[in-house]
Amino acid sequence: MGPGVLSELLAKLPPFSDPAVLVGFDGSDDAAVYRISDELVMIQTVDFFPPVVDDPYTFGQVAAANALSDVYAMGGKPVIAMNLLSFPSCLGLEAAGQILAGGADKVREAGAVIAGGHSIEDKEPKYGLCVTGFAKPDEIWRNDRAQEGDLLILTKPLGTGLLATALKAGELPPETEKLMTAQMCRLNKYAAESVHGLPVHACTDVTGFGLLGHTLEMARGSGVTAVIRADSVPSLPDALHFAEEGYVPGGSYRNHDFVADELSVPPELPLAQLDLLCDPQTSGGLLLCIPESHVPEALKRIRAFEPQAAVVGRITVRGKKAVMIE
């Protein structure tokens, strides 16, 4: 489903309220948050998708890292995970086992445990996790609390959608594929934990809606305008090249349609740059809103784990559009 489709469908359901649900489907946050006590909240999320790489073990790692990311984007710690696997019998149990092994290793790296799951037979393999995490109520990060004067930090470079499209076409250089795969397998655990203790006003992870789609959700929910500096956005090697060559995934066009009415684009912005900003990411980085005075310390900490982390924009008072590119 494209950006916003699930939210639109859920909005048609009969309304309900529960004071223990601190974050639900009424917003566009990364996970649900349920208050267990005055000292503890539970974070719940689920994510799965078809392979973006050929190797089954690596696919399992990527899918698990992507699912775990939602808990990190909420400021929490993953504790328990359940497998979700659909798999065609023609591929054999060995490949399925490799997918599950890759996922289990990432969950173990996160300090969580796999406690079971569910599998079905399907024509196309798909894998992911249902993840439960915990946090203290005052440590939750939401995506709708951005404040005027905050700077936007992106922890990972963009381009995995473009590079994965080139990979499917047999055009991706092996060294670039290695960099793309390593980034998608890398947990957001380390970047998230590095800024705990600093004032994080808002956070989301950049995944299928692309940088602009997730920025729009943040800006719209917070009632502000987010200004993105296109020339400051880091990208993976060859990502812009493949955008210029037309290796643009279909999700990029859907993401552009999603943000178009709330987006201001300078006429001189190259189309390839816009495609990069709309590029759907797999296991992308975190987008953090942090007060300007704390940004130097935040970047220092994050870059110990994500050397290409960068300030990519700022939050201003709400203008005519929710997102502006400059």
N, C-alpha and C positions, 0 to 999 in steps of 0.2 A: 504494500500500500504506500502511496505517496505521502509527502509531508502533510500533517494535519488531518489525514483521513480518519485515523483511529479516534482522535480527539473529537472530530465532528460526529462520528457514530456514537461515541459514549455520551456526548451532550444530549442526544435524543432519548436517552434512557430516563426513566422516572427519577427525580431528584431524591437524594437521601443525605442524611447528615449523621455524623458520629463525632463527638468532640475528641475522641482518641485519634482520629485520622488527621494528622497534622498536614500532610501533603497527599492529595489524591489526584483523580483524573480531571478535576476542574481546572487545573493549570496545565502547563507543558513541561513539568519538571522531569528529571531523569529517572526517578523512582518514587514509590509510595513510602510514606513515613507514618508509623503507628506508635503512639505513646503507650509504653508498657507501665511506666511509673514516672515519678517526678525526676528520676535520675537516669532513665534509660528509654531510648526509642529504638524501634526496629525499622530497618530499611529493606524494602522488598523490590526486586526487579526481575525481569526475564528478557532474554534476547537470544535469537538463533537465526541462521541464514545459510544459504548454500556456499560451496567452496569458492574462495577467491584465489587459492593457490592449488597446485596439483598434488603436493605431498600430503597424505592423510594426517600424519603426526603434526605437521606444521599447521594444517588447517584447524586441528583441534586446539592448538595453542592460541591461534589468532582469535577463534570464536570465543574461547574462554576469557582471554584478555579483554575482549570487547564487552562481554557480559559483566565481568567484574568491575569494569570502568564506571558503570552507573553508580555503584556504591561509593567509589572514591570521589565521584563528582558531587555527591551529597555530603561529603566530609566524614563518611563512616568507614568502618572496618569490616570487610567480608568475613563471615564466620562459617557458613554452611552453604553448599551448592547441590543442586539436583540436575542431572544430565537430561537433555532433550535431544533425541537422536531419531532421525528418519533416514532409512538406508535401503537401497535396492539389493535384493538377495544376490543378484548377478555379480556384485563386486566382491563378495566373500567376507567372511567374518574377520579375516586378518586385517583388512583395511579398516573395518569398523573398530576393531580393537586398537588400532594405531590412532584413530581420531580420539577415542576415549582416553588413551594414554597421554596424548598431547594436552587435552583439557585437564586431566588430573594433575599433571606436572605444574601447570599454571596455577591451579587452585592451591596446590601445595605451596608454591612460591608465595602466594598471597597470604599464607598462614591460615587458610580455611580448609575444610574437609568436604569431600564428595560423599553424600549420604544416600545415593541411589539415583532414581530418575525414571524415565519412561522412553520406550522406543517403539517405532512403528515401521512397517515396510512402505517405501515410497519410491517413485521413479527417479527422483533426484535426491542425493544425500543432503541433509541439513543437520546442523549441530549447533547447540548453544547450551545455556545454563539458566536455571532459575536460582537466584542468589539472595541470601538473607545476610544482612549486616546489622551492626549495632553502633550507636553513638550516644553521647549525652545530648539532651534536648538543645542546650545552648551551643552545641558544636555543629549543628546541621547547617550545611550550605544549601541555599536555594538558588534558582536561576532568575528570580523576580525581585531581587533586592539591590540591584545596581543603583549607585548614587552618583549624582552630578559631581564631577571631579575625579572619579575613579579612572584608572588606566586599565586597559585590557591586555592581559598577558596570554599568549598562546604557547603551550608547552611543546608541541610537536609540529614539524613542518607539514604542509598540505601536499596532496598529490597522489594518494594511494589509489583513488578511483581511476584517475587517468593512467597510472602505471599498470594497474590490473587490467585495464582495457587493452593496453599495448601488449601485455603479456599474453592475453587470449589470442591476439593476432599474430603472435610469434615474433614481435618486433622489439621486445624489451631486452636490453643488454644484460648479461648474467650478473655483472657487478651492481647494476641498478636494482635488479630483482632481489639481490641479497640485502641491500639497504632497505628496500620497501618491506621485505619480510621481517627483518629484524625490528623495524619500527612497529609493525603491527603486532608482533609478539611481546613487545615491551609493556609491562604493566604501568598504569598510571599511579600505582601505589606510591612510588618513590617521589614523584613530583608533588602529589597531594600531601603526603606526610611531611615533606620538607617545609611547607608553609603553615602547618598547624602552629597555632600560637600567634600568627599574624592576623590582622583584620581582613578577612575575605568577605566582601559584601555580597558577592554572587559568584556562582560557578556553574558550568555545564561542561559536558564532554562533547567534542565535535565529531559527530559520526555521520549518519546517513543524510541529514539535512544540509550538510556542508557548513562552512564557516558562516556564510550569510544567513542561512536558515536558522541556525542555532542562535546567532546574534540577534536576529529579529525576535525570536521567542523571548530572549532575555530583555531586550529593549521594550517590547510591547508589554510584557508582564510587569516591568518596573516603571512604566510611564515616563521613559526617557528616550533620548536619541543616542545611538551608538555610532561613532565616527570611526571608520576603518581606514587606515593608511595602507593603501594597496602595495606600495613599494617597500613596506616594512614587514609584510607577511612572508615568513620563510616557506620554502618549497623544497621538495625532494629533487635530486638531480634528474634532469630530463623531463620533469613534469610539464613545464611550460612549453618545451619543444613538442611534446606529444599533443598538447592542447592546440598548438599552432598547426599541427599536422592533421587535426580532426579526430584524434582518438579520445573522444569525449563520451563518457557513459551517459545513458539515457537519464539517469538520476540527476545529472547536472541541469538538464533542461527543466525537469519537474521542480527542482529546487529554485531555479530562476523564476518560474511561474509563481511559485509560492511566495517569494519575496517582492515580486515586481511592483505591486501597488504601494509598498511601504519603503521602496528603495530609491535613493538618489544616486545616479551614476554620472560622473563627468564625461562629456562627449569624447575626450581624448583617451579614455581608458581602453587599452587594447582588448579585443574580444577574448583572447587567450587568457588574459589576466582575470577577466570576469568568470570565465569557465573554471579557472583554478579556485576562485573564491566560492563558487557554487559546487565544487567537486565533492561528491559524497565520500566520506572517509570511512574506512574500516579500522576500528580500534584506534581512532584519532586521539589527539591530545586534549588537555583541559583548557578551557577558556575561563580565566579568572578575572574578577573585578576587584582591584585592590587600590586603596587610597594612594595617591602619588607619592606621599612621603615614605611609604613602606615598600615601594616598588624596587628600589636598588637592593634592599636586603632580600626581597622575594626572588628576584632574578638571580642573585648570587647563590641562593640555596637551590633553586630549581635547576640551574645550569650545571650543578654537580652531577645531575642525572640526565638532563636533557639540554645538551650544549647549544642547540639551535632555538631554544625558547626566546621569545622576543615580545616587546611591547608592540602591539599591532593596532592600537586605537585608544579612544577615550570615550567617556560618558559625558554627555552634555544635557542641558535642559531640553525637554521635548520640543522639537520643531515640527515642520510640515511633514517630514518623513521620520520613520523610526530608525532607519539605517541609512547612513550616508557614506559614500566612498570618496576619498580624496587622494 
